[in-house]
Structure formats: structure tokens, C-alpha cells
Amino acid sequence: MLTAFATEGTPMNNRRVLGALALLLAAGTTACSSGPTYDDSAKECRDALVSRPAEDTGKPKECEPLGEEDYTALVAAVAVERLGWTDENGEFDENRMREDGLDD
């Protein structure tokens, strides 16, 4: 199949084509793997949301790579955490929410 790129099927041209393809593949792999993963971006976003003041409602730049649903879920999770409605495992605790409501 690669012989279509070579003139008269010379081995030197085949090697050049294979070498060029190998370089392109290596460059593409490096470019794709050099950025943070989606999970890394989510962790950075969560950290930014936790560290910002509660009254700040702007979307942190660390959250830009996330989809809107994931960003909204992180904002809600941080809000629930700040309200003290999570247990020692970081899970939502309905009883803590109800107890908090009874204090009003």
C-alpha cells in the first residue's frame, strides 16, 4: 500500500514515507497527551471553587475545560459541602441538612 507513494518502488522512498508517518504519529501522540486529563481539570476546578469566596459567582478559568453539567454538579457539591451537609466521607447527609433546617 505504501508503494503507491514511491517512484518505481524504490526502498529508499518507502523508508522515507514510513519515517514520516512514524514522526507524525509520535507528534500526534505527544500533542494529545501533553494536556491535563478531564479528571485533572475537574479536580483543579473543584479546588478553585473551594478556595474562592462564597459570594463569588463567576466561573473560574480552571473550570473552562468542563462541560456545563459537570461544572454545575461541582458548584452544587461545593455549596453542599460549605453548608456542612456532608458526612465524614464527603457524601451528602440528608439528616444534617434537616437538622440545619430545624435550627432556623
C-alpha positions as CSV (number, residue, x, y, z in Angstrom):
1,M,0.0,0.0,0.0
2,L,2.8,2.4,0.8
3,T,4.5,1.6,-2.5
4,A,1.9,3.9,-4.2
5,F,3.9,6.8,-2.7
6,A,7.3,5.5,-4.0
7,T,8.5,6.1,-7.5
8,E,9.3,2.8,-9.2
9,G,9.0,1.0,-5.7
10,T,12.4,2.1,-4.5
11,P,13.2,1.0,-0.9
12,M,14.6,4.5,-0.1
13,N,11.3,6.2,-0.8
14,N,9.4,3.6,1.2
15,R,11.6,4.2,4.2
16,R,11.1,8.0,3.9
17,V,7.3,7.5,3.8
18,L,7.4,5.2,6.8
19,G,9.8,7.5,8.7
20,A,7.5,10.5,8.0
21,L,4.4,8.5,9.2
22,A,6.3,7.5,12.4
23,L,7.2,11.1,13.1
24,L,3.6,12.3,12.5
25,L,2.3,9.5,14.8
26,A,4.8,10.4,17.5
27,A,4.0,14.1,17.3
28,G,0.3,13.5,17.4
29,T,0.6,11.2,20.4
30,T,2.7,13.8,22.3
31,A,0.3,16.6,21.4
32,C,-2.7,14.7,22.6
33,S,-1.2,13.5,25.9
34,S,0.6,16.7,26.9
35,G,-2.5,18.5,28.4
36,P,-4.3,17.7,31.6
37,T,-6.9,15.0,31.6
38,Y,-10.6,15.7,32.1
39,D,-10.4,14.4,35.6
40,D,-7.4,16.6,36.3
41,S,-9.4,19.6,35.1
42,A,-12.3,18.6,37.3
43,K,-10.0,18.4,40.4
44,E,-8.5,21.8,39.5
45,C,-11.9,23.3,39.1
46,R,-13.1,21.9,42.4
47,D,-10.0,23.3,44.2
48,A,-10.7,26.7,42.6
49,L,-14.3,26.6,43.7
50,V,-13.4,25.7,47.3
51,S,-10.8,28.4,47.6
52,R,-12.9,31.2,46.2
53,P,-15.1,33.4,48.4
54,A,-18.7,32.1,48.7
55,E,-20.1,35.3,47.2
56,D,-18.0,35.0,44.0
57,T,-20.3,33.5,41.4
58,G,-18.1,33.8,38.3
59,K,-16.8,30.7,36.6
60,P,-13.1,30.2,37.4
61,K,-10.7,29.7,34.5
62,E,-9.8,26.3,35.8
63,C,-13.4,25.2,35.1
64,E,-13.4,26.2,31.5
65,P,-12.5,22.7,30.1
66,L,-15.5,21.2,31.9
67,G,-18.9,20.6,30.3
68,E,-21.8,22.7,31.7
69,E,-23.4,19.7,33.6
70,D,-20.1,18.7,35.3
71,Y,-19.4,22.3,36.2
72,T,-22.9,22.7,37.7
73,A,-22.5,19.5,39.7
74,L,-19.2,20.7,41.1
75,V,-20.7,24.0,42.1
76,A,-23.6,22.2,43.9
77,A,-21.2,19.8,45.6
78,V,-19.1,22.6,46.9
79,A,-22.2,24.5,48.1
80,V,-23.5,21.4,50.0
81,E,-20.0,20.9,51.5
82,R,-19.9,24.6,52.7
83,L,-23.3,24.3,54.3
84,G,-22.0,21.3,56.3
85,W,-24.4,18.8,54.8
86,T,-21.8,16.2,54.1
87,D,-20.7,13.3,56.3
88,E,-17.1,12.3,57.2
89,N,-16.8,10.6,53.8
90,G,-17.8,13.7,51.9
91,E,-21.2,12.2,51.0
92,F,-24.4,14.2,51.2
93,D,-26.1,13.7,54.6
94,E,-29.8,14.4,54.5
95,N,-30.1,14.3,58.3
96,R,-27.5,17.1,58.6
97,M,-29.5,19.1,56.1
98,R,-32.7,18.6,58.0
99,E,-31.1,19.4,61.4
100,D,-29.7,22.6,59.8
101,G,-33.3,23.5,58.7
102,L,-34.7,22.9,62.2
103,D,-32.3,25.4,63.7
104,D,-33.9,28.3,61.8
